[in-house]
Amino acid sequence: MSWSIPIGTVRGTVIRIHLTFLLLLVWIGIAHYMDGGAAAAVQGVVFIVLVFLCVVLHEFGHVYAASRYGVKTPDITLLPIGGVARLSRIPEKPNQELTVAVAGPLVNVVIAGLLFLALGHLPTMADIQLENPALNMLARLATVNVFLVLFNLIPAFPMDGGRMLRALLAYRLGFARATQVAAWIGQGLAFVFGLLGLFGNPLLLFIALFVYLGAAAESHGVQLRQAANGMLAGDAMITRFESLSPSSSVADAVQCLIRTTQHEFPVVDGSGRIRGVLTRDAMIQALRSDGPDTPVIEVMQRDIPVVHARDSLSEALRQLQESQLPAVGVVDAADRLVGLITPENVGEIMMLHAARPPRRQPPVVAPPVRNPWV
């Protein structure tokens, strides 16, 4: 995720802090300083850091559960609204997705239980006043974990409750239909939150937007996988494109950019093998910083994933999603580049898939019945 800073790696999962989270810490510190001085500012920042430590542990609950099914988690990003664990794929078996979804809130249940056990009492009405720095920090932290559980159990994407709902529906409806129904429910709840937010609670407006976009993204992803079913990578690749050689300069790439509509240019060696991809953004940045004579091999994206033309399109989409790179190369049996799959042409496949009318089953005609007495 852009605008995020890596702060460490735990068992192959990179933990990142988004810059907006750092701004949140600054804002909390200033607000508490204005109310109670330096001591209150430190206490406010420490409390927010502890809250987000609980959020990280929540996300690692998902990471641990997903790893049991062979699903990797490249990174976790801390945002002002919580944490986002990026799984390499979503398990499509209902019992697996249910386990992964439940694991996160279960971590918060354990944290809250341990904190209330340490306090010696259950939460009171006073503990709910989280903005009051005079309250016991452990009590406030325990209450936050209760809120995290309740918030994540809302049956709407991208919260865990939405994934639990899809998993339960998938037992009867199948993964694709369950996603559609869960997305509709999530978007309906988003409208409810939005209406309630119009009557004096701006936070609900933000949650409504968050839920609506999350439900739409989840539905879009499943539709994309449906469109890819039965297709090969060779069926969806771009075959007419300009390529660069490792000896080309950024000036050569600029000429290709002007005379084509491409945004990504593969760098191909003499044997036809892909060495990398030069993006339009990298090209412009190189022009500004190093000049037009810069070799493209110095500014291209390396380690571009490749699939064979006879591989499934689903595999190519998985590689595109996991790598977060601008393209996937499609190669022939001799590993020579024969095509590209980019987010743009994947979007075009989606539009074509949506435009096709649903297939109609031919009517079943009963065979004529012979009268044995004739």
N, C-alpha and C positions, 0 to 999 in steps of 0.2 A: 504494500500500500504506500502511495506517495505521501510526502510530508510526514514521514515517520522515521524515528531514530532507533536503530537496534541497540538494546542495552544488555543483552546476554542471550545465551542459548542453553536450553535444557533438553537433553536427550534428542537432539536434532531439531527442536522447535525454537525458532528465533522469537524472542520477546521484543516487541517494538513499542515505543511510546509516540503517539501522534503529537504533533506540535500544539494542537489545540488543547491537549491534556495539560501540557506545561503552562499554557495560558490560563487554564482553570486553576492550577495551583497558585499562580501569581494573583489571580482575582480573589481567591479565597483568603490568601495571606493579607492582601490589602484591606478586604472587608473586615476581617477579624482585628486587624491592627487599628482600624478606625474606631472599632467598638471597645476594645480592651487593651490596646497596646501590643508590645512585642511578644509578651507571653501568650496572649490570646491568638496572635497570628501564628506562632509556632504550633500551638495546640491544634488550630484549625487545619494547617497543612498536614500535620502528622495524622490527624483523623482521616483526611481524604486519602492519604497514602495507604493507610491501613484498610480503608474501604476497597481500594483498588487492588490491594494484595488479596483480599477475599475474592474479588472478581477474577484475578489471575488463577487462583486455586479452583474456582468454578470452571474456568475454561480448561484447566488441566484435567478436571474430571472428565470432560468430553474427550480430551486427547487420549487419556488412558483407556477409556472405553472403546474409542475408535481403533486404537492400536491392536486390540484383541481380535479385530476383524481384518487386520492388514491395511487399515486406512492410515495414511501418514498425515501429519499436521505441519506444514512448512513454517507457519508463523502464527503468533497471537499479537494483535494490535490493541493497545489501550487507548480508548477514546473517552471524551467527557461523558458519553452516555453508557459506557461499560466496555466490555471486552469483545473482540471478534476473533474467533479461532477459525482459520482457513483450512478446512479439510480438503485433501486431494480429491475426494469423491464422497458422495452421500450414500451410505448403505441402502440398497433398495429392498432388502428383506425386512419386513415389518418388525420382527423381534430384535434385529440388530439396530435399526434406527431408534426403536423405543429405548433400548438399553443406553445408546449414546446420548439421547436427549435427556433421559432421567438422571444420568450421572452428574451433570452440572448442578442442578438444584439440590441434589442429594448432598453434595459437598457443603452447600450453604446450610442445610439442615443440621449437619454434623457440627459445623462451626458455631451456629447459634446455640445448639444444645450444650456444647462445651463451655461457651461463655456464660450462659444462664446457670450452668452447674457451678461455675466459679463464683458467680455473684450470689448464688444461694436463693434466687427467687425468679419467678417468671416476669415478663415485661409488664410494666404498669403504664397508665396513661401518661405519666410524666416522661417516661422513656421515649415516647413517640415524638416529643419535641426535639428533633434532631438538630435544629439550628441553635439550640440553647447550649453554649459551651460550658455552663455551670454543671451540667449533668455528668454523671460518671461516664467516662469514655468507653469502658467495656459494655455498659448497658446500651449506649447509643450504637456501638458496633454490632452487638447482638441483634438489636432491633433492625438495623440496616440489612442484616442477613435474612431476617424474616421477610422484609420487603422485597429483597432480591428473589426469594423463592416465589412469593406471590406474583411478582411482576413477570417472572419467566414462565409461570404456569398459565398466563393468558393464552388462549387457544388461537394464536395468530402468528404467522411468519413475521419476522425471523426469530421470534422467541421460541424457547424450548417447548412451550405448550403447543405451538403450531406443529412442530415436528412430532410430538406425541400424538396429536389429533390425526395427523396424516398416517402415522404408523398404525393406529387403531382402525382407521377407515380402510387402510390397504388390505387388511385381513379379508374384507368382503368385496371391496371395489377394485383392487389392483392399484399399483403405485401411481400410474398416470392419472386415473380418475380421482383417486384420493387426494392427490396434489391439487387438482382443479377445485374440488369441493372445499378443501382446507384453505385455499387461496381466496375463494369467494367469502368464506366465513371471516377470514382475516381482514379483507377489504371492507366488509360490512361493519366489523368492529372499529375499523379506522374511521369510518363515517360517524359512528356513534361518539368516539373520542373527539373528533373534530367539532361536532355539534356542542358537546359539553364544554369544550375548550373555548368556544365563542362566548360562553357565559361567565368569563372571568378567570379561567385557568390556562394561561398560555402554554404551560408545560404539556397539557393534553393535546394541544395543536401540534406540538413537536412530535409527541408520541404517535399521533395519528398519521403524520407524514412518514415517519419511520416505519410504521406497520404497513401502510399502503404500499410503499416502495419495496419493502421486503417481500410482501406477498406477490407483487407483480414480478419481481426478479425470480422468485422460486418457480412460479408458473411458467415463465419464459424459458428457464433452464430445462424444465421437463419437456416442454413443447419442442425444444431444440433436439433433445435426445430422441423423442418420438420421430421427428423428421429424419434423423440420421439412421434409424433402424432400417436394415436391409440395404443400405447404400455403402459403396466402397469409397475409399479416399480418392481414387481416380475419377469417380463420378462427380466430385464436387470441387476438384482442384482448378486453379487458374493455370492455363497452359500457354497463354500468350503474354509474355512479360519480358521486360528488359533486364539483363543481368550485367554485372560488372566483373572484372577480373581482379585478382589480388594486386595487380600493378596499377589499377585505375586510381585516379585522384578524385578529390571531392569536386573539382571543376567538371570532370567527366560525368559524375553523378548528377550535377546540376543540369547539364544538358539533357540527361535522361528524364529528369523531373519535369523539365519544360515541355518536352515533346510527348509525354505520356500522362496518364492519369494515375500512375502508380504512386503509392506512399512508401512502399518497402521495395528495396532492390537487393536480390540475392547476389552474393559474391561467390563466383564459381571458378574453380581452378581449371587447368588445362584438360584434366581427365573428366570434367563434368560433375565433380563432387562439390557440394555446397560447403563453403568455409564460414559463412556468416551472412547476416542481413544488415544492410544500411538503411536506417529509417530516415524519414524526412526531417524529424526533429534533430536527430544526431547530425545530419548533414548541415542544417542551418547553424547549429551550435558550433560545429567545426569551422564553418565559414567565418563566424564572428571571432572565434578565439585563436585559430591557427592558420586560417587563410585557405584559398582554393587549391593550393598545391599539396595539401595534406593527403597522404595515402589512405584510401578507404579502409584498408586492413587495420589501421590504427584506431578507427572510430566506429567500426561495425559492431553489431551484437554477435557474440560468438556462441558456440554450443547450441545452435538451433536444432531442436528436435526434428527427427525425420521419421516418416512412415513409408511403407511400400505401397505402391498404387493398388495392390490387391488386398491391403489391410482394410478393416472396417472404418467407416467414417467416424463411428463412435470413439475408436481408439485415437484418431487424429484430433477430435475435439477434446478428449481427455488430456492429451499432450499439450494442446494449446492452452487449456485452462490451468494445468499444473505449472507450466513453465512461465506463464505470464509474459511471454515473449511475443513479438509482433507477427510471427508466422510459423507455420510448420512446413518443412520441405517434404515433398513427395518424390520418391526415387523409384527407379526401375530395378530389375534383377541385378544389374551391374552397379548399383548404388549411384547412378547418374541422376541429377536433378531433372525431373520432367514436369514438375508443377509446384504450386504453392497453395496453402490453405491459410487464409487470413480472417480476422474477425469481420471484415467487410463482406467477403463473399459468403461467409457463414450467415450473416444477416440477410443476404439476398436469398439464400436457400430457405430461410425461415419465411420470408415474404411469399415465395413461390409455394411453399407448403401450405401456408394459410389461405392462398388464393384458390387452391385446387378444391373442387367440390368433393364432398365425401363420396366414397365408392358405394354404388348401389349393388346389392346382391341381386343376381338374376332371379326372376320368379321361379318358383318350383312348380313344374307342370306335372300333374299326376299322369301316369301311363293309362291309356284307355283300358277299360275293363271289358273283357270279352264275356259274352253270355254263353255259358257252356251248353245251353240247350238249343242254340241256333246251329 
